[in-house]
């Protein structure tokens, strides 16, 4: 024992600096590029490290017949600073998650129920598409356009993980047609005609 004390005196010293085990998000403070500020450890409880929201199906009665239930830092403060997060994906029959990207994270999708046709497009415009069944996993590299489509006749469910506590999301269709970007600019940059652009803006709630 004396030999160990001689070699590692810092292990038994009350004066050495302690390791910060976690940084539970203080959601009352603004988010920053480095994450949320830490809640005082005196205010942290076990509930900060538990999230039960993925056990309930999302509402798929919408235009894409899909629901994503996030367990990101905003819903799950214990994730702050840990570099990962999760979500639940529910896809009703004919449901689809349109082309989208996660600017801040890579994604891993695990199929729990049903069949999902999924794929992504590389920066070289190569397409990688696969029909996934229960138990299959597929990864989508950070920032690349990707999608998921229900490929069966019943509701499909997947659990998704991300390499960031706050992966971000931009859906291509909504970015083009659900805002006030003037139609002539959309037409110029997408090669769609005026009637097509106005139809899509009407469907997705865009103006201009």
Backbone as JSON Lines, residues from 0, in Angstrom:
{"i":0,"aa":"X","n":[0.83,-1.21,0.0],"ca":[0.0,0.0,0.0],"c":[0.87,1.25,0.0]}
{"i":1,"aa":"X","n":[1.95,1.24,0.8],"ca":[2.84,2.41,0.83],"c":[3.48,2.63,-0.53]}
{"i":2,"aa":"X","n":[3.78,1.51,-1.21],"ca":[4.36,1.62,-2.55],"c":[3.4,2.32,-3.51]}
{"i":3,"aa":"X","n":[2.12,1.95,-3.43],"ca":[1.11,2.58,-4.29],"c":[0.97,4.06,-3.96]}
{"i":4,"aa":"X","n":[0.97,4.38,-2.66],"ca":[0.88,5.78,-2.26],"c":[2.05,6.59,-2.79]}
{"i":5,"aa":"X","n":[3.22,5.98,-2.81],"ca":[4.41,6.68,-3.3],"c":[4.31,6.96,-4.8]}
{"i":6,"aa":"X","n":[3.78,5.97,-5.55],"ca":[3.69,6.13,-7.0],"c":[2.55,7.07,-7.41]}
{"i":7,"aa":"X","n":[1.43,7.03,-6.7],"ca":[0.26,7.79,-7.11],"c":[-0.29,8.63,-5.95]}
{"i":8,"aa":"X","n":[0.51,9.55,-5.43],"ca":[0.03,10.32,-4.3],"c":[-1.18,11.19,-4.62]}
{"i":9,"aa":"X","n":[-1.31,11.56,-5.9],"ca":[-2.41,12.44,-6.27],"c":[-3.76,11.76,-6.13]}
{"i":10,"aa":"X","n":[-3.77,10.41,-6.21],"ca":[-5.03,9.69,-6.08],"c":[-5.61,9.8,-4.68]}
{"i":11,"aa":"X","n":[-4.77,10.06,-3.74],"ca":[-5.2,10.06,-2.35],"c":[-5.13,11.45,-1.74]}
{"i":12,"aa":"X","n":[-4.93,12.45,-2.59],"ca":[-4.84,13.81,-2.1],"c":[-6.19,14.49,-2.23]}
{"i":13,"aa":"X","n":[-6.61,15.19,-1.2],"ca":[-7.89,15.9,-1.25],"c":[-7.77,17.23,-1.97]}
{"i":14,"aa":"X","n":[-6.53,17.58,-2.36],"ca":[-6.33,18.89,-2.97],"c":[-6.3,18.85,-4.49]}
{"i":15,"aa":"X","n":[-6.29,17.62,-5.12],"ca":[-6.2,17.58,-6.58],"c":[-7.54,17.98,-7.2]}
{"i":16,"aa":"X","n":[-7.46,18.49,-8.42],"ca":[-8.66,18.98,-9.1],"c":[-9.59,17.82,-9.42]}
{"i":17,"aa":"X","n":[-10.88,18.0,-9.21],"ca":[-11.85,16.96,-9.5],"c":[-12.24,16.99,-10.98]}
{"i":18,"aa":"X","n":[-12.61,15.81,-11.5],"ca":[-13.08,15.7,-12.87],"c":[-14.54,16.13,-12.92]}
{"i":19,"aa":"X","n":[-14.92,16.88,-13.99],"ca":[-16.33,17.24,-14.15],"c":[-17.01,16.1,-14.9]}
{"i":20,"aa":"X","n":[-17.84,15.37,-14.19],"ca":[-18.44,14.16,-14.76],"c":[-19.46,14.45,-15.84]}
{"i":21,"aa":"X","n":[-20.17,15.55,-15.73],"ca":[-21.24,15.85,-16.67],"c":[-21.53,17.34,-16.64]}
{"i":22,"aa":"X","n":[-22.31,17.76,-17.63],"ca":[-22.73,19.16,-17.74],"c":[-24.19,19.16,-18.17]}
{"i":23,"aa":"X","n":[-25.07,18.87,-17.24],"ca":[-26.51,18.87,-17.54],"c":[-26.93,20.26,-17.99]}
{"i":24,"aa":"X","n":[-27.65,20.32,-19.1],"ca":[-28.0,21.61,-19.71],"c":[-28.91,22.43,-18.81]}
{"i":25,"aa":"X","n":[-28.56,23.69,-18.68],"ca":[-29.47,24.65,-18.06],"c":[-30.29,25.27,-19.19]}
{"i":26,"aa":"X","n":[-31.48,24.73,-19.42],"ca":[-32.28,25.12,-20.58],"c":[-32.89,26.51,-20.44]}
{"i":27,"aa":"X","n":[-32.74,27.12,-19.28],"ca":[-33.19,28.5,-19.11],"c":[-32.2,29.49,-19.7]}
{"i":28,"aa":"X","n":[-31.0,29.0,-20.04],"ca":[-29.95,29.84,-20.62],"c":[-29.9,29.58,-22.13]}
{"i":29,"aa":"X","n":[-29.39,30.54,-22.93],"ca":[-29.34,30.34,-24.38],"c":[-28.32,29.28,-24.78]}
{"i":30,"aa":"X","n":[-28.63,28.57,-25.86],"ca":[-27.7,27.59,-26.42],"c":[-26.52,28.33,-27.05]}
{"i":31,"aa":"X","n":[-25.36,27.68,-27.11],"ca":[-24.17,28.25,-27.71],"c":[-23.54,27.21,-28.63]}
{"i":32,"aa":"X","n":[-22.58,27.58,-29.47],"ca":[-21.91,26.57,-30.3],"c":[-21.25,25.46,-29.49]}
{"i":33,"aa":"X","n":[-20.92,25.74,-28.23],"ca":[-20.31,24.73,-27.37],"c":[-21.34,23.99,-26.52]}
{"i":34,"aa":"X","n":[-22.63,24.28,-26.73],"ca":[-23.68,23.65,-25.96],"c":[-24.29,24.6,-24.94]}
{"i":35,"aa":"X","n":[-25.22,24.1,-24.17],"ca":[-25.85,24.91,-23.13],"c":[-24.92,25.07,-21.93]}
{"i":36,"aa":"X","n":[-25.04,26.15,-21.18],"ca":[-24.32,26.25,-19.91],"c":[-24.77,25.13,-18.97]}
{"i":37,"aa":"X","n":[-23.91,24.8,-18.02],"ca":[-24.19,23.7,-17.09],"c":[-25.13,24.14,-15.98]}
{"i":38,"aa":"X","n":[-26.06,23.28,-15.66],"ca":[-26.87,23.46,-14.46],"c":[-25.99,23.22,-13.24]}
{"i":39,"aa":"X","n":[-26.25,23.91,-12.17],"ca":[-25.51,23.67,-10.93],"c":[-25.64,22.21,-10.52]}
{"i":40,"aa":"X","n":[-24.53,21.54,-10.21],"ca":[-24.61,20.13,-9.78],"c":[-25.56,19.91,-8.61]}
{"i":41,"aa":"X","n":[-25.75,20.92,-7.79],"ca":[-26.66,20.79,-6.65],"c":[-28.11,20.67,-7.08]}
{"i":42,"aa":"X","n":[-28.4,21.12,-8.32],"ca":[-29.77,21.06,-8.83],"c":[-30.03,19.86,-9.73]}
{"i":43,"aa":"X","n":[-28.99,19.09,-10.03],"ca":[-29.11,17.92,-10.91],"c":[-29.77,16.77,-10.17]}
{"i":44,"aa":"X","n":[-30.73,16.1,-10.87],"ca":[-31.37,14.91,-10.32],"c":[-31.24,13.77,-11.33]}
{"i":45,"aa":"X","n":[-31.6,12.57,-10.92],"ca":[-31.53,11.42,-11.81],"c":[-32.43,11.61,-13.02]}
{"i":46,"aa":"X","n":[-33.52,12.36,-12.88],"ca":[-34.43,12.58,-14.0],"c":[-33.78,13.32,-15.16]}
{"i":47,"aa":"X","n":[-32.7,14.06,-14.89],"ca":[-31.97,14.73,-15.97],"c":[-31.29,13.74,-16.89]}
{"i":48,"aa":"X","n":[-31.11,12.5,-16.44],"ca":[-30.41,11.47,-17.21],"c":[-31.35,10.39,-17.74]}
{"i":49,"aa":"X","n":[-32.65,10.64,-17.64],"ca":[-33.65,9.67,-18.11],"c":[-34.64,10.38,-19.03]}
{"i":50,"aa":"X","n":[-34.98,9.73,-20.15],"ca":[-35.98,10.27,-21.08],"c":[-36.91,9.15,-21.48]}
{"i":51,"aa":"X","n":[-38.21,9.33,-21.31],"ca":[-39.19,8.28,-21.58],"c":[-40.03,8.53,-22.84]}
{"i":52,"aa":"X","n":[-39.73,9.58,-23.57],"ca":[-40.59,9.99,-24.68],"c":[-40.59,9.08,-25.89]}
{"i":53,"aa":"X","n":[-39.58,8.2,-26.02],"ca":[-39.53,7.37,-27.21],"c":[-40.42,6.15,-27.13]}
{"i":54,"aa":"X","n":[-41.07,5.94,-25.99],"ca":[-41.95,4.79,-25.84],"c":[-43.33,4.99,-26.42]}
{"i":55,"aa":"X","n":[-43.64,6.22,-26.85],"ca":[-44.97,6.53,-27.37],"c":[-44.9,6.87,-28.86]}
{"i":56,"aa":"X","n":[-45.83,6.32,-29.63],"ca":[-45.85,6.58,-31.07],"c":[-46.13,8.05,-31.36]}
{"i":57,"aa":"X","n":[-45.47,8.57,-32.39],"ca":[-45.71,9.94,-32.82],"c":[-46.97,10.05,-33.66]}
{"i":58,"aa":"X","n":[-47.44,11.27,-33.86],"ca":[-48.65,11.53,-34.64],"c":[-48.3,11.61,-36.12]}
{"i":59,"aa":"X","n":[-48.74,10.64,-36.9],"ca":[-48.41,10.6,-38.33],"c":[-49.53,11.14,-39.22]}
{"i":60,"aa":"X","n":[-50.51,11.81,-38.63],"ca":[-51.6,12.39,-39.44],"c":[-51.16,13.76,-39.96]}
{"i":61,"aa":"X","n":[-50.26,13.76,-40.92],"ca":[-49.75,14.98,-41.52],"c":[-49.43,14.71,-42.98]}
{"i":62,"aa":"X","n":[-48.94,15.7,-43.66],"ca":[-48.74,15.6,-45.11],"c":[-47.74,14.53,-45.5]}
{"i":63,"aa":"X","n":[-46.76,14.24,-44.64],"ca":[-45.75,13.24,-44.97],"c":[-46.02,11.89,-44.3]}
{"i":64,"aa":"X","n":[-47.09,11.82,-43.51],"ca":[-47.47,10.59,-42.82],"c":[-46.31,10.01,-42.01]}
{"i":65,"aa":"X","n":[-45.59,10.9,-41.35],"ca":[-44.43,10.5,-40.56],"c":[-44.34,11.36,-39.32]}
{"i":66,"aa":"X","n":[-43.67,10.82,-38.31],"ca":[-43.45,11.57,-37.07],"c":[-42.07,11.24,-36.53]}
{"i":67,"aa":"X","n":[-41.36,12.27,-36.12],"ca":[-40.06,12.1,-35.47],"c":[-40.18,12.64,-34.05]}
{"i":68,"aa":"X","n":[-39.92,11.78,-33.09],"ca":[-39.94,12.18,-31.68],"c":[-38.49,12.34,-31.23]}
{"i":69,"aa":"X","n":[-38.02,13.56,-30.99],"ca":[-36.6,13.75,-30.68],"c":[-36.28,13.55,-29.21]}
{"i":70,"aa":"X","n":[-35.1,13.02,-28.96],"ca":[-34.49,13.02,-27.63],"c":[-33.16,13.75,-27.79]}
{"i":71,"aa":"X","n":[-33.27,15.06,-28.1],"ca":[-32.11,15.92,-28.24],"c":[-31.89,16.64,-26.91]}
{"i":72,"aa":"X","n":[-30.87,17.46,-26.87],"ca":[-30.55,18.12,-25.6],"c":[-31.71,18.99,-25.1]}
{"i":73,"aa":"X","n":[-32.5,19.54,-26.01],"ca":[-33.62,20.37,-25.61],"c":[-34.7,19.61,-24.86]}
{"i":74,"aa":"X","n":[-34.8,18.31,-25.12],"ca":[-35.77,17.46,-24.43],"c":[-35.1,16.62,-23.33]}
{"i":75,"aa":"X","n":[-33.79,16.45,-23.44],"ca":[-33.06,15.51,-22.6],"c":[-31.77,16.19,-22.12]}
{"i":76,"aa":"X","n":[-31.86,17.03,-21.08],"ca":[-30.73,17.89,-20.68],"c":[-29.45,17.14,-20.33]}
{"i":77,"aa":"X","n":[-29.55,15.89,-19.9],"ca":[-28.36,15.13,-19.53],"c":[-27.44,14.84,-20.7]}
{"i":78,"aa":"X","n":[-27.92,15.01,-21.94],"ca":[-27.08,14.78,-23.13],"c":[-26.07,15.89,-23.36]}
{"i":79,"aa":"X","n":[-26.25,17.02,-22.72],"ca":[-25.42,18.19,-23.01],"c":[-23.93,17.85,-22.88]}
{"i":80,"aa":"X","n":[-23.19,18.11,-23.97],"ca":[-21.75,17.89,-23.97],"c":[-21.31,16.46,-24.2]}
{"i":81,"aa":"X","n":[-22.24,15.51,-24.33],"ca":[-21.85,14.11,-24.48],"c":[-21.64,13.69,-25.93]}
{"i":82,"aa":"X","n":[-22.14,14.47,-26.89],"ca":[-21.85,14.2,-28.29],"c":[-22.74,13.18,-28.97]}
{"i":83,"aa":"X","n":[-23.91,12.92,-28.41],"ca":[-24.84,12.02,-29.1],"c":[-26.26,12.33,-28.67]}
{"i":84,"aa":"X","n":[-27.23,11.81,-29.42],"ca":[-28.65,11.96,-29.1],"c":[-29.42,10.88,-29.84]}
{"i":85,"aa":"X","n":[-30.74,10.9,-29.7],"ca":[-31.56,9.84,-30.3],"c":[-32.9,10.4,-30.72]}
{"i":86,"aa":"X","n":[-33.66,9.59,-31.44],"ca":[-35.02,9.95,-31.84],"c":[-35.78,8.68,-32.2]}
{"i":87,"aa":"X","n":[-37.09,8.8,-32.23],"ca":[-37.95,7.73,-32.7],"c":[-38.59,8.18,-34.01]}
{"i":88,"aa":"X","n":[-38.61,7.29,-34.99],"ca":[-39.25,7.56,-36.28],"c":[-40.44,6.63,-36.46]}
{"i":89,"aa":"X","n":[-41.62,7.22,-36.67],"ca":[-42.82,6.46,-37.01],"c":[-43.21,6.81,-38.44]}
{"i":90,"aa":"X","n":[-43.37,5.79,-39.27],"ca":[-43.78,5.97,-40.66],"c":[-45.06,5.18,-40.9]}
{"i":91,"aa":"X","n":[-46.17,5.88,-41.08],"ca":[-47.42,5.21,-41.43],"c":[-47.31,4.66,-42.85]}
{"i":92,"aa":"X","n":[-48.23,3.76,-43.26],"ca":[-48.2,3.3,-44.65],"c":[-48.16,4.47,-45.62]}
{"i":93,"aa":"X","n":[-47.28,4.4,-46.6],"ca":[-47.04,5.46,-47.58],"c":[-46.33,6.67,-46.96]}
{"i":94,"aa":"X","n":[-45.87,6.56,-45.73],"ca":[-45.18,7.67,-45.09],"c":[-43.77,7.87,-45.64]}
{"i":95,"aa":"X","n":[-43.29,9.1,-45.53],"ca":[-41.97,9.43,-46.06],"c":[-41.35,10.56,-45.25]}
{"i":96,"aa":"X","n":[-40.06,10.44,-45.0],"ca":[-39.28,11.58,-44.52],"c":[-38.54,12.11,-45.74]}
{"i":97,"aa":"X","n":[-38.94,13.29,-46.26],"ca":[-38.37,13.78,-47.51],"c":[-36.87,14.03,-47.4]}
{"i":98,"aa":"X","n":[-36.26,14.3,-48.53],"ca":[-34.83,14.63,-48.56],"c":[-34.51,15.69,-47.52]}
{"i":99,"aa":"X","n":[-33.53,15.39,-46.67],"ca":[-33.17,16.32,-45.61],"c":[-31.71,16.11,-45.23]}
{"i":100,"aa":"X","n":[-31.19,17.02,-44.45],"ca":[-29.83,16.9,-43.94],"c":[-29.81,17.21,-42.44]}
{"i":101,"aa":"X","n":[-28.78,16.72,-41.79],"ca":[-28.47,17.1,-40.41],"c":[-27.1,17.76,-40.45]}
{"i":102,"aa":"X","n":[-27.06,19.09,-40.41],"ca":[-25.78,19.8,-40.55],"c":[-24.77,19.47,-39.46]}
{"i":103,"aa":"X","n":[-25.28,19.05,-38.28],"ca":[-24.38,18.88,-37.16],"c":[-24.08,17.46,-36.76]}
{"i":104,"aa":"X","n":[-24.52,16.45,-37.53],"ca":[-24.33,15.08,-37.05],"c":[-24.48,14.06,-38.15]}
{"i":105,"aa":"X","n":[-23.81,12.92,-37.98],"ca":[-24.11,11.72,-38.73],"c":[-25.28,11.01,-38.04]}
{"i":106,"aa":"X","n":[-25.96,10.16,-38.79],"ca":[-27.16,9.48,-38.28],"c":[-27.03,7.98,-38.44]}
{"i":107,"aa":"X","n":[-27.5,7.25,-37.45],"ca":[-27.58,5.8,-37.53],"c":[-29.03,5.4,-37.28]}
{"i":108,"aa":"X","n":[-29.61,4.65,-38.22],"ca":[-31.01,4.26,-38.15],"c":[-31.12,2.76,-37.92]}
{"i":109,"aa":"X","n":[-31.9,2.35,-36.9],"ca":[-32.12,0.95,-36.56],"c":[-33.61,0.65,-36.72]}
{"i":110,"aa":"X","n":[-33.95,-0.27,-37.62],"ca":[-35.35,-0.6,-37.89],"c":[-35.88,-1.54,-36.81]}
{"i":111,"aa":"X","n":[-36.93,-1.1,-36.13],"ca":[-37.55,-1.88,-35.06],"c":[-38.73,-2.68,-35.58]}
{"i":112,"aa":"X","n":[-39.47,-2.11,-36.52],"ca":[-40.66,-2.76,-37.06],"c":[-40.87,-2.34,-38.51]}
{"i":113,"aa":"X","n":[-41.36,-3.27,-39.33],"ca":[-41.72,-2.95,-40.7],"c":[-40.53,-2.91,-41.65]}
{"i":114,"aa":"X","n":[-40.78,-2.3,-42.8],"ca":[-39.76,-2.17,-43.84],"c":[-39.6,-0.7,-44.21]}
{"i":115,"aa":"X","n":[-38.37,-0.27,-44.36],"ca":[-38.07,1.12,-44.7],"c":[-37.08,1.15,-45.87]}
{"i":116,"aa":"X","n":[-37.45,1.87,-46.93],"ca":[-36.52,2.13,-48.02],"c":[-35.78,3.42,-47.69]}
{"i":117,"aa":"X","n":[-34.47,3.34,-47.58],"ca":[-33.69,4.5,-47.14],"c":[-32.48,4.69,-48.04]}
{"i":118,"aa":"X","n":[-32.01,5.92,-48.11],"ca":[-30.83,6.17,-48.93],"c":[-30.28,7.56,-48.73]}
{"i":119,"aa":"X","n":[-29.09,7.78,-49.28],"ca":[-28.48,9.1,-49.24],"c":[-27.72,9.34,-50.54]}
{"i":120,"aa":"X","n":[-27.4,10.6,-50.77],"ca":[-26.68,11.03,-51.97],"c":[-25.37,11.66,-51.54]}
{"i":121,"aa":"X","n":[-24.27,11.18,-52.1],"ca":[-22.96,11.7,-51.73],"c":[-22.71,13.05,-52.42]}
{"i":122,"aa":"X","n":[-21.64,13.72,-52.02],"ca":[-21.3,14.99,-52.63],"c":[-20.86,14.82,-54.08]}
{"i":123,"aa":"X","n":[-20.55,13.58,-54.47],"ca":[-20.24,13.28,-55.88],"c":[-21.48,12.86,-56.65]}
{"i":124,"aa":"X","n":[-22.67,12.99,-56.01],"ca":[-23.96,12.63,-56.59],"c":[-24.12,11.13,-56.82]}
{"i":125,"aa":"X","n":[-23.36,10.33,-56.09],"ca":[-23.59,8.88,-56.09],"c":[-24.74,8.59,-55.13]}
{"i":126,"aa":"X","n":[-25.6,7.64,-55.53],"ca":[-26.79,7.32,-54.75],"c":[-26.63,5.96,-54.08]}
{"i":127,"aa":"X","n":[-26.96,5.91,-52.78],"ca":[-26.87,4.67,-52.01],"c":[-28.24,4.4,-51.39]}
{"i":128,"aa":"X","n":[-28.94,3.39,-51.91],"ca":[-30.32,3.11,-51.49],"c":[-30.42,1.64,-51.1]}
{"i":129,"aa":"X","n":[-31.16,1.36,-50.02],"ca":[-31.32,-0.01,-49.55],"c":[-32.69,-0.19,-48.91]}
{"i":130,"aa":"X","n":[-33.32,-1.33,-49.15],"ca":[-34.56,-1.69,-48.47],"c":[-34.18,-2.38,-47.16]}
{"i":131,"aa":"X","n":[-34.62,-1.78,-46.04],"ca":[-34.23,-2.27,-44.72],"c":[-35.39,-2.99,-44.06]}
{"i":132,"aa":"X","n":[-35.09,-4.05,-43.35],"ca":[-36.09,-4.81,-42.61],"c":[-35.77,-4.73,-41.12]}
{"i":133,"aa":"X","n":[-36.65,-5.3,-40.32],"ca":[-36.46,-5.31,-38.87],"c":[-35.07,-5.83,-38.49]}
{"i":134,"aa":"X","n":[-34.38,-5.08,-37.66],"ca":[-33.05,-5.47,-37.2],"c":[-31.92,-4.88,-38.01]}
{"i":135,"aa":"X","n":[-32.23,-4.31,-39.19],"ca":[-31.18,-3.71,-40.03],"c":[-30.8,-2.33,-39.51]}
{"i":136,"aa":"X","n":[-29.55,-1.96,-39.76],"ca":[-29.01,-0.65,-39.4],"c":[-28.42,-0.01,-40.65]}
{"i":137,"aa":"X","n":[-28.63,1.29,-40.81],"ca":[-28.0,2.03,-41.9],"c":[-27.48,3.36,-41.35]}
{"i":138,"aa":"X","n":[-26.35,3.79,-41.87],"ca":[-25.75,5.04,-41.43],"c":[-25.83,6.07,-42.55]}
{"i":139,"aa":"X","n":[-26.02,7.34,-42.15],"ca":[-26.11,8.46,-43.09],"c":[-25.06,9.49,-42.68]}
{"i":140,"aa":"X","n":[-24.01,9.68,-43.49],"ca":[-22.93,10.58,-43.1],"c":[-23.4,12.03,-42.93]}
{"i":141,"aa":"X","n":[-22.72,12.72,-42.06],"ca":[-23.09,14.1,-41.69],"c":[-23.22,15.01,-42.89]}
{"i":142,"aa":"X","n":[-24.32,15.76,-42.92],"ca":[-24.51,16.81,-43.92],"c":[-25.03,16.35,-45.26]}
{"i":143,"aa":"X","n":[-25.11,15.04,-45.51],"ca":[-25.56,14.56,-46.82],"c":[-27.08,14.44,-46.87]}
{"i":144,"aa":"X","n":[-27.63,14.73,-48.05],"ca":[-29.07,14.56,-48.26],"c":[-29.45,13.09,-48.13]}
{"i":145,"aa":"X","n":[-30.52,12.8,-47.38],"ca":[-30.97,11.43,-47.24],"c":[-32.48,11.41,-46.99]}
{"i":146,"aa":"X","n":[-33.06,10.21,-47.02],"ca":[-34.52,10.07,-46.93],"c":[-34.86,8.71,-46.36]}
{"i":147,"aa":"X","n":[-36.11,8.57,-45.92],"ca":[-36.67,7.28,-45.51],"c":[-38.11,7.19,-46.0]}
{"i":148,"aa":"X","n":[-38.49,6.03,-46.52],"ca":[-39.84,5.8,-47.05],"c":[-40.36,4.47,-46.49]}
{"i":149,"aa":"X","n":[-41.62,4.45,-46.07],"ca":[-42.23,3.2,-45.64],"c":[-42.37,2.29,-46.87]}
{"i":150,"aa":"X","n":[-41.74,1.12,-46.82],"ca":[-41.74,0.21,-47.97],"c":[-42.64,-0.99,-47.76]}
{"i":151,"aa":"X","n":[-43.52,-0.93,-46.74],"ca":[-44.43,-2.05,-46.47],"c":[-45.85,-1.55,-46.34]}
{"i":152,"aa":"X","n":[-46.74,-2.45,-45.94],"ca":[-48.15,-2.1,-45.84],"c":[-48.6,-1.75,-44.44]}
{"i":153,"aa":"X","n":[-47.68,-1.74,-43.48],"ca":[-48.03,-1.42,-42.11],"c":[-47.07,-0.35,-41.58]}
{"i":154,"aa":"X","n":[-47.38,0.18,-40.41],"ca":[-46.54,1.22,-39.82],"c":[-45.14,0.69,-39.55]}
{"i":155,"aa":"X","n":[-44.16,1.47,-39.92],"ca":[-42.75,1.14,-39.67],"c":[-42.24,2.02,-38.53]}
{"i":156,"aa":"X","n":[-41.36,1.44,-37.72],"ca":[-40.78,2.16,-36.59],"c":[-39.27,1.99,-36.62]}
{"i":157,"aa":"X","n":[-38.56,3.06,-36.34],"ca":[-37.11,2.98,-36.25],"c":[-36.64,3.84,-35.08]}
{"i":158,"aa":"X","n":[-35.52,3.45,-34.5],"ca":[-34.83,4.27,-33.51],"c":[-33.58,4.82,-34.17]}
{"i":159,"aa":"X","n":[-33.37,6.11,-34.01],"ca":[-32.29,6.8,-34.68],"c":[-31.34,7.38,-33.64]}
{"i":160,"aa":"X","n":[-30.04,7.3,-33.91],"ca":[-29.07,7.96,-33.05],"c":[-28.25,8.93,-33.89]}
{"i":161,"aa":"X","n":[-27.75,9.97,-33.23],"ca":[-26.99,11.02,-33.9],"c":[-25.69,11.27,-33.14]}
{"i":162,"aa":"X","n":[-24.67,11.73,-33.88],"ca":[-23.37,11.98,-33.29],"c":[-23.26,13.4,-32.72]}
{"i":163,"aa":"X","n":[-24.36,13.93,-32.25],"ca":[-24.39,15.26,-31.65],"c":[-25.61,15.32,-30.74]}
{"i":164,"aa":"X","n":[-25.5,16.12,-29.67],"ca":[-26.65,16.32,-28.8],"c":[-27.7,17.21,-29.45]}
{"i":165,"aa":"X","n":[-27.31,17.89,-30.53],"ca":[-28.23,18.78,-31.23],"c":[-27.9,18.73,-32.72]}
{"i":166,"aa":"X","n":[-28.39,17.71,-33.45],"ca":[-27.92,17.47,-34.82],"c":[-28.39,18.47,-35.86]}
{"i":167,"aa":"X","n":[-29.46,19.2,-35.58],"ca":[-30.0,20.12,-36.58],"c":[-30.77,19.37,-37.65]}
{"i":168,"aa":"X","n":[-31.62,20.09,-38.37],"ca":[-32.44,19.48,-39.42],"c":[-32.82,20.53,-40.45]}
{"i":169,"aa":"X","n":[-32.65,20.19,-41.73],"ca":[-33.19,21.01,-42.8],"c":[-33.8,20.09,-43.84]}
{"i":170,"aa":"X","n":[-35.13,20.22,-44.05],"ca":[-35.85,19.42,-45.05],"c":[-35.86,20.19,-46.36]}
{"i":171,"aa":"X","n":[-35.36,19.56,-47.41],"ca":[-35.16,20.25,-48.69],"c":[-36.46,20.84,-49.24]}
{"i":172,"aa":"X","n":[-37.54,20.07,-49.24],"ca":[-38.81,20.56,-49.8],"c":[-39.3,21.8,-49.06]}
{"i":173,"aa":"X","n":[-39.18,21.77,-47.72],"ca":[-39.65,22.91,-46.93],"c":[-38.74,24.12,-47.13]}
{"i":174,"aa":"X","n":[-37.44,23.86,-47.28],"ca":[-36.5,24.96,-47.51],"c":[-36.8,25.69,-48.82]}
{"i":175,"aa":"X","n":[-37.29,24.95,-49.81],"ca":[-37.56,25.55,-51.12],"c":[-38.96,26.14,-51.23]}
{"i":176,"aa":"X","n":[-39.95,25.48,-50.61],"ca":[-41.34,25.83,-50.9],"c":[-42.19,26.22,-49.69]}
{"i":177,"aa":"X","n":[-41.62,26.24,-48.49],"ca":[-42.43,26.56,-47.31],"c":[-42.04,27.89,-46.68]}
{"i":178,"aa":"X","n":[-41.41,28.76,-47.47],"ca":[-41.03,30.07,-46.94],"c":[-41.41,31.15,-47.95]}
{"i":179,"aa":"X","n":[-40.83,32.33,-47.8],"ca":[-41.18,33.45,-48.68],"c":[-40.13,33.73,-49.75]}
{"i":180,"aa":"X","n":[-39.3,32.74,-50.06],"ca":[-38.35,32.9,-51.16],"c":[-39.14,33.15,-52.45]}
{"i":181,"aa":"X","n":[-38.89,34.26,-53.15],"ca":[-39.69,34.59,-54.33],"c":[-39.71,33.46,-55.37]}
{"i":182,"aa":"X","n":[-40.88,33.21,-55.92],"ca":[-41.04,32.14,-56.9],"c":[-40.06,32.25,-58.07]}
{"i":183,"aa":"X","n":[-39.82,33.45,-58.64],"ca":[-38.86,33.52,-59.75],"c":[-37.47,33.0,-59.39]}
{"i":184,"aa":"X","n":[-37.05,33.21,-58.13],"ca":[-35.74,32.69,-57.71],"c":[-35.78,31.17,-57.58]}
{"i":185,"aa":"X","n":[-36.87,30.64,-57.05],"ca":[-37.0,29.19,-56.94],"c":[-36.99,28.57,-58.33]}
{"i":186,"aa":"X","n":[-37.73,29.18,-59.26],"ca":[-37.79,28.67,-60.63],"c":[-36.42,28.71,-61.3]}
{"i":187,"aa":"X","n":[-35.69,29.77,-61.07],"ca":[-34.38,29.93,-61.69],"c":[-33.4,28.89,-61.17]}
{"i":188,"aa":"X","n":[-33.46,28.61,-59.87],"ca":[-32.47,27.73,-59.26],"c":[-32.85,26.26,-59.28]}
{"i":189,"aa":"X","n":[-34.11,25.95,-59.58],"ca":[-34.54,24.55,-59.6],"c":[-34.95,24.06,-60.99]}
{"i":190,"aa":"X","n":[-35.08,24.98,-61.97],"ca":[-35.52,24.66,-63.34],"c":[-36.96,24.19,-63.38]}
{"i":191,"aa":"X","n":[-37.75,24.49,-62.33],"ca":[-39.18,24.2,-62.35],"c":[-39.92,25.38,-62.95]}
{"i":192,"aa":"X","n":[-41.09,25.12,-63.52],"ca":[-41.85,26.23,-64.1],"c":[-42.71,26.9,-63.03]}
{"i":193,"aa":"X","n":[-43.31,28.03,-63.37],"ca":[-44.03,28.85,-62.41],"c":[-45.21,28.1,-61.8]}
{"i":194,"aa":"X","n":[-45.93,27.34,-62.61],"ca":[-47.1,26.61,-62.11],"c":[-46.69,25.56,-61.09]}
{"i":195,"aa":"X","n":[-45.6,24.85,-61.34],"ca":[-45.13,23.83,-60.41],"c":[-44.71,24.44,-59.08]}
{"i":196,"aa":"X","n":[-43.98,25.55,-59.15],"ca":[-43.5,26.2,-57.93],"c":[-44.67,26.71,-57.1]}
{"i":197,"aa":"X","n":[-45.63,27.34,-57.76],"ca":[-46.78,27.89,-57.02],"c":[-47.63,26.76,-56.43]}
{"i":198,"aa":"X","n":[-47.74,25.64,-57.13],"ca":[-48.48,24.5,-56.59],"c":[-47.81,23.97,-55.33]}
{"i":199,"aa":"X","n":[-46.5,23.83,-55.36],"ca":[-45.77,23.31,-54.21],"c":[-45.78,24.29,-53.05]}
{"i":200,"aa":"X","n":[-45.69,25.58,-53.34],"ca":[-45.79,26.59,-52.29],"c":[-47.17,26.55,-51.62]}
{"i":201,"aa":"X","n":[-48.21,26.33,-52.43],"ca":[-49.56,26.25,-51.88],"c":[-49.72,25.05,-50.97]}
{"i":202,"aa":"X","n":[-49.13,23.91,-51.37],"ca":[-49.22,22.7,-50.57],"c":[-48.47,22.82,-49.25]}
{"i":203,"aa":"X","n":[-47.28,23.42,-49.3],"ca":[-46.41,23.47,-48.13],"c":[-46.49,24.77,-47.33]}
{"i":204,"aa":"X","n":[-47.32,25.72,-47.8],"ca":[-47.54,26.92,-47.02],"c":[-46.62,28.07,-47.31]}
{"i":205,"aa":"X","n":[-45.91,28.02,-48.43],"ca":[-44.99,29.1,-48.78],"c":[-45.72,30.29,-49.4]}
{"i":206,"aa":"X","n":[-45.01,31.39,-49.49],"ca":[-45.54,32.6,-50.13],"c":[-44.52,33.12,-51.14]}
{"i":207,"aa":"X","n":[-44.89,34.21,-51.81],"ca":[-43.93,34.83,-52.73],"c":[-43.97,34.23,-54.13]}
